[in-house]
């Protein structure tokens, strides 16, 4: 029974790896701590694991509307965790 679970787990991992988005990168491959929005104890970041610039929406606490930022690949400091609630990609952009 235990051996069957190991085989099943390995098969599931292989299938999941095969269906990963082509061209997507992991945090380890890009040198950022995490892909997407993440927080440390005091600061908020957006880790962009792609190879081109991306437009993100940043949800600012106590602000009526979200702001947009064009960020490069890698890690972008957004502010403190007291100021920023979330951030997500909304499409590509060009640096100005």
HELIX and SHEET records of a PDB file:
HELIX    1   1 UNK A    2  UNK A   18  1                                  17    
HELIX    2   2 UNK A   27  UNK A   30  1                                   4    
SHEET    1   A 3 UNK A  36  UNK A  39  0                                        
SHEET    2   A 3 UNK A  43  UNK A  48 -1                                        
SHEET    3   A 3 UNK A  74  UNK A  80 -1                                        
SHEET    1   B 3 UNK A  67  UNK A  71  0                                        
SHEET    2   B 3 UNK A  54  UNK A  60 -1                                        
SHEET    3   B 3 UNK A  84  UNK A  92 -1                                        
END                                                                             
